[in-house]
Amino acid sequence: MKKKQKKEDSIFCTGKKCPCSMKKTLADIFPNHLPNCLTDIEYDSIQSKITSEEELGYIYARVFNTDPTYNEKRYNQLKRIAKEYK
């Protein structure tokens, strides 16, 4: 008899599955941008102190569907999104 594997719900996007509640929360915070959800790897990169500005720029570009340039304002927006995942 096979044991059923327990599915663990994640607050992070897994590619095809994106939790609608988080997407709605992010849309409420940034109504003019309508950001995409973070992946767990992106979340860890934002929290890390050693992530390069170039990598943060690419994360920002994917989340906000924009160019991958980096500046302090964009980093603060990423930190604000990461704060919602805590």
C-alpha positions in Angstrom: 0.0 0.0 0.0 1.4 3.4 -1.0 1.4 6.2 1.4 0.0 9.5 0.1 2.6 12.2 -0.1 1.6 15.3 1.8 1.4 18.4 -0.5 3.0 21.3 1.2 1.4 24.6 0.3 3.9 27.3 -0.5 3.5 31.0 -0.6 5.9 31.2 -3.4 5.2 30.8 -7.1 6.2 27.4 -8.5 6.0 28.4 -12.1 2.5 27.3 -13.1 0.9 27.8 -9.7 0.7 31.2 -8.3 -1.3 31.9 -5.0 -4.0 34.3 -6.0 -4.1 35.9 -2.5 -0.5 37.0 -2.7 -1.0 38.4 -6.2 -3.9 40.4 -4.9 -2.0 41.7 -1.9 0.9 42.8 -4.2 -1.6 44.5 -6.5 -3.0 46.4 -3.5 0.5 47.6 -2.6 1.6 48.5 -6.1 -1.7 49.2 -8.0 0.1 51.0 -10.9 2.7 48.2 -11.4 0.7 44.9 -10.9 3.8 42.9 -9.9 4.3 39.2 -10.3 4.9 37.0 -7.3 8.4 36.1 -6.1 9.9 32.7 -6.2 11.6 31.2 -3.1 15.0 31.7 -4.8 14.3 35.4 -5.5 13.1 35.9 -2.0 16.3 34.4 -0.6 18.3 36.6 -2.9 16.5 39.8 -1.8 17.1 38.9 1.9 20.8 38.1 1.3 23.4 40.8 1.8 25.7 39.4 -0.8 23.4 39.6 -3.8 24.8 41.7 -6.6 23.0 44.8 -7.9 22.9 43.2 -11.3 21.0 40.2 -10.0 18.6 42.4 -8.0 18.0 44.3 -11.2 17.0 41.1 -13.1 14.7 40.1 -10.2 13.1 43.5 -10.3 12.7 43.3 -14.1 10.9 39.9 -13.9 8.6 41.0 -11.0 7.7 44.4 -12.5 8.0 43.5 -16.2 10.5 46.3 -16.9 14.1 47.0 -17.7 16.8 45.4 -15.5 18.5 48.6 -14.2 19.2 48.8 -10.5 18.7 51.7 -8.1 17.9 52.1 -4.4 14.2 52.9 -5.0 13.8 49.6 -6.9 15.6 47.7 -4.2 13.3 49.2 -1.5 10.3 48.0 -3.6 11.7 44.5 -3.7 12.2 44.6 0.0 8.6 45.7 0.5 7.4 42.8 -1.5 9.6 40.3 0.4 8.2 41.7 3.6 4.7 40.4 2.6 6.1 36.9 2.4 7.1 36.8 6.1 
